[in-house]
Amino acid sequence: MLRSLLLGATILVGCSLAGEAPAEEADPGAIVNALVAAGGNQPKVRASGAKGVCVKGSFTPAAEAQTLSKAPHFARTVPVTARFSMGGSNPKVSDKAKPVTRGFAMRLADPSGDLVFVIISAPVFSTRTPQQLLDFATVRAPGPDGKPDAEKIKAFGAANPETTRQAAWLNARPVPASFAGVDYWGVHAYTLTNAKGDATVAKLKWVAAAGQLGLSEDELKAKPDSFYADELKERLSKGPASFDLVAVLAESNDPTNDPTAMWPEESRKSVKLGTVAITALEPDATCDAATFDPVADLPDGIAGPANDPMFAIRSPAYAISLSRRTN
Ligand code: HEM
């Protein structure tokens, strides 16, 4: 946690002193405020993933993982603390909501340091730049009637068509029946480096061993607004919920700076890096005390994209959200 806070502070101070922040970069505190406002300004909540379930398990690397990355987490089985969540800052959001990403945050622990991934159930993020995220969240703030202005949202989508891809992707698929019955994506382009110094650019995907468990419209109607936590408890009482971590390898023209851009996965080579096995629920306090920082907690052997403005800003934003919800 301290590492996250310090890194956040460094980025903020570094940008303002050196005057390096590009004009389009928004302040991470303003983004956190806008995300919390879009969910109805609930007290002491995560700015995203407010409703969720804390779990634990392990990660076992595949034999090929070390040919791509020298991270120690790819050399032996390591313990995992993780959290599944619903997108957004409203802790009362229905598990039945369709155009909402399911989230999966995980910390792979090693004495040398942690490896953290914070991923979603769509291959793309909703915005390309921090300023666009600020604007995207701001137009979604509820008005005096408790509802956002549908016309404003429509106009924003028309002016920023890349921000509509994620919802279109989710709307084209059934609501997942389980946090363990849907695939998740890292959305950013990572660079994996092996012990010889060879670098490979890849997007990371977690493929659910259970397959895509979608609910029919009738099944959906019969569900209460909160069913994921109970479903997961029941599922884990019978055995682990597993996901294969797969590296989808970039080809030369695949964009590495834009998390709203989809790569044509089916025509890309992929390499299995290992398997995350979720084995049991964990008390909320284990996940709530810190934040899963996908930027600060990356070991040598795996790096985020230097040219994707959405990546670096996650660190200070997550630290600000943590401080707001725990103080
Ligand atoms: C670009 C890809 C992104 C993905 C896939 C993603 C996904 C997620 C997920 C799954 C969570 C829940 C974490 C948990 O369970 O603790 C989360 C939390 C959060 N996200 Fe993101 N996010 C992304 C980008 C961003 C950006 C660019 C910002 C702001 C600049 C942001 C702000 C936050 C904040 C403030 C939290 C709450 C952190 C906490 O309180 O611990 N996210 N995100």
Boltz pocket constraint, residues with backbone or C-beta under 6 A from the ligand:
constraints:
  - pocket:
      binder: B
      contacts: [[A, 28], [A, 31], [A, 32], [A, 45], [A, 46], [A, 47], [A, 48], [A, 49], [A, 52], [A, 83], [A, 84], [A, 85], [A, 102], [A, 103], [A, 104], [A, 105], [A, 118], [A, 119], [A, 120], [A, 125], [A, 127], [A, 130], [A, 133], [A, 185], [A, 186], [A, 187], [A, 259], [A, 287], [A, 290], [A, 291], [A, 292], [A, 310], [A, 311], [A, 313], [A, 314], [A, 317], [A, 318], [A, 319], [A, 321], [A, 322], [A, 325]]
      max_distance: 6.0
